[in-house]
Amino acid sequence: MSSSVDALLDLPGITVESCLEVEGYVCIDVNILAAVSECPHCQKPTSELNQVRSILVRDLPTFGKPVYLKVPRRQFYCRQCQKYSTEKLDFVQERRLHTQRYEQSIYQRVQSSSIEQISREENLSSEEIQGIFTYVSNQMKKQTGSQQNASV
């Protein structure tokens, strides 16, 4: 699309391919700009794509509408160590279906409201809101613990 749309989305290394409104929500098809990925096993760069599967990831709403990003999940093959790995993305944790900023927003909103209220506002189950809240809380505890250990 255009660099102004990319700037509005504000996800480094990502470009917007298309945007579509469907049944009350916005679906943004994105592409990853990097041609290579670092192998998590041997830390060598690899560009040999094995497969690409897209996933839908919930992001912060825009113009009062829920937003889903259609994100390509790229699996690479590393010739150095002969292993497959799925590319890590800066804006969504592995095995999560929400962007980090969306999960942070849910966490902060639950602190000043209730799980039931946020569940209604976001049209998500109470269990999903509770899961996001617990996940972010645990991540923050891990970060705090590792920061305290580093300063000792």
C-alpha positions as CSV (number, residue, x, y, z in Angstrom):
1,M,0.0,0.0,0.0
2,S,1.6,3.2,1.1
3,S,4.2,4.2,3.6
4,S,1.7,6.4,5.4
5,V,-0.5,3.3,6.1
6,D,2.6,1.4,7.2
7,A,3.5,4.3,9.5
8,L,-0.1,4.3,11.0
9,L,0.2,0.5,11.7
10,D,3.6,1.2,13.4
11,L,5.0,-2.3,13.2
12,P,8.7,-2.2,12.2
13,G,9.7,-4.6,9.4
14,I,6.1,-4.9,8.3
15,T,4.4,-3.5,5.2
16,V,0.6,-3.3,4.5
17,E,-0.4,-5.2,1.4
18,S,-4.2,-4.6,1.6
19,C,-6.9,-3.5,4.0
20,L,-10.5,-4.7,3.9
21,E,-13.5,-4.1,6.1
22,V,-15.5,-7.3,6.7
23,E,-18.7,-7.7,8.8
24,G,-17.8,-4.9,11.3
25,Y,-14.0,-5.5,11.6
26,V,-10.9,-4.5,9.7
27,C,-8.6,-7.1,8.2
28,I,-5.1,-5.9,7.3
29,D,-3.0,-8.2,5.1
30,V,0.6,-7.6,6.0
31,N,3.9,-8.8,4.6
32,I,7.3,-9.2,6.3
33,L,10.0,-7.1,4.7
34,A,13.1,-9.2,5.9
35,A,14.2,-11.8,3.3
36,V,16.2,-13.7,5.9
37,S,15.7,-15.0,9.4
38,E,18.2,-15.9,12.1
39,C,18.2,-19.6,12.9
40,P,17.4,-20.0,16.6
41,H,19.5,-23.2,16.8
42,C,22.8,-22.0,15.3
43,Q,22.2,-18.2,15.0
44,K,23.2,-18.2,11.3
45,P,21.1,-16.3,8.8
46,T,18.9,-18.4,6.5
47,S,16.7,-17.4,3.6
48,E,15.5,-20.8,2.5
49,L,11.7,-20.8,3.0
50,N,10.1,-24.2,3.7
51,Q,6.5,-23.0,4.0
52,V,4.4,-20.0,4.7
53,R,1.0,-20.2,6.5
54,S,-1.0,-17.1,7.4
55,I,-2.6,-16.6,10.8
56,L,-5.1,-13.9,12.0
57,V,-3.7,-11.9,14.9
58,R,-5.9,-9.5,16.9
59,D,-4.5,-6.0,17.1
60,L,-5.6,-2.7,18.6
61,P,-8.9,-1.3,17.2
62,T,-9.0,1.5,14.7
63,F,-11.9,3.8,14.1
64,G,-13.9,2.0,16.7
65,K,-13.6,-1.4,14.9
66,P,-11.7,-4.5,15.8
67,V,-8.6,-5.1,13.8
68,Y,-7.1,-8.4,12.7
69,L,-3.8,-8.7,11.0
70,K,-3.3,-11.5,8.4
71,V,0.3,-12.3,9.2
72,P,2.5,-14.7,7.2
73,R,4.1,-17.3,9.5
74,R,7.3,-18.2,7.7
75,Q,9.1,-21.5,8.4
76,F,12.7,-21.5,7.3
77,Y,15.2,-24.4,6.7
78,C,18.7,-23.9,7.9
79,R,21.3,-25.7,5.8
80,Q,24.0,-25.1,8.5
81,C,22.3,-27.1,11.3
82,Q,19.7,-28.9,9.1
83,K,16.8,-27.8,11.2
84,Y,13.5,-26.1,10.6
85,S,12.3,-23.0,12.6
86,T,9.4,-20.6,12.5
87,E,10.4,-17.0,12.3
88,K,10.1,-15.0,15.5
89,L,8.2,-11.7,15.2
90,D,8.8,-8.7,17.4
91,F,5.1,-7.8,17.8
92,V,3.5,-11.1,18.6
93,Q,4.8,-13.8,20.9
94,E,5.1,-17.4,19.8
95,R,1.8,-19.3,19.9
96,R,-0.2,-16.2,20.6
97,L,-3.1,-14.8,18.5
98,H,-2.9,-11.2,19.7
99,T,-0.3,-8.5,19.2
100,Q,1.8,-7.7,22.3
101,R,0.3,-4.1,22.3
102,Y,-3.2,-5.5,22.2
103,E,-2.5,-7.8,25.1
104,Q,-0.9,-4.9,27.1
105,S,-4.0,-2.8,26.4
106,I,-6.3,-5.6,27.7
107,Y,-4.1,-6.0,30.8
108,Q,-4.2,-2.3,31.6
109,R,-8.0,-2.0,31.0
110,V,-8.7,-5.0,33.3
111,Q,-6.8,-3.4,36.1
112,S,-9.2,-0.4,36.1
113,S,-12.4,-2.3,35.1
114,S,-13.5,-5.9,35.2
115,I,-12.9,-9.0,33.0
116,E,-16.6,-9.2,32.3
117,Q,-16.7,-5.5,31.1
118,I,-13.7,-5.9,28.9
119,S,-15.1,-9.2,27.6
120,R,-18.3,-7.4,26.5
121,E,-16.4,-4.4,25.0
122,E,-14.0,-6.6,23.0
123,N,-16.5,-9.3,22.1
124,L,-14.1,-12.0,23.6
125,S,-14.9,-14.6,26.1
126,S,-14.2,-14.0,29.8
127,E,-11.8,-16.9,29.7
128,E,-9.9,-15.4,26.8
129,I,-9.6,-12.0,28.7
130,Q,-8.5,-13.9,31.8
131,G,-5.9,-15.8,29.8
132,I,-4.5,-12.6,28.3
133,F,-4.4,-10.9,31.7
134,T,-2.7,-13.9,33.3
135,Y,-0.2,-14.2,30.4
136,V,0.8,-10.5,30.5
137,S,1.0,-10.6,34.3
138,N,3.3,-13.7,34.2
139,Q,5.5,-12.0,31.5
140,M,5.9,-8.9,33.6
141,K,6.9,-11.0,36.6
142,K,9.5,-12.8,34.5
143,Q,10.9,-9.5,33.3
144,T,11.0,-8.1,36.8
145,G,12.7,-11.2,38.1
146,S,15.3,-11.2,35.4
147,Q,16.0,-7.5,35.9
148,Q,16.4,-8.0,39.7
149,N,18.8,-11.0,39.0
150,A,20.8,-8.9,36.6
151,S,21.3,-6.1,39.1
152,V,22.5,-8.5,41.9
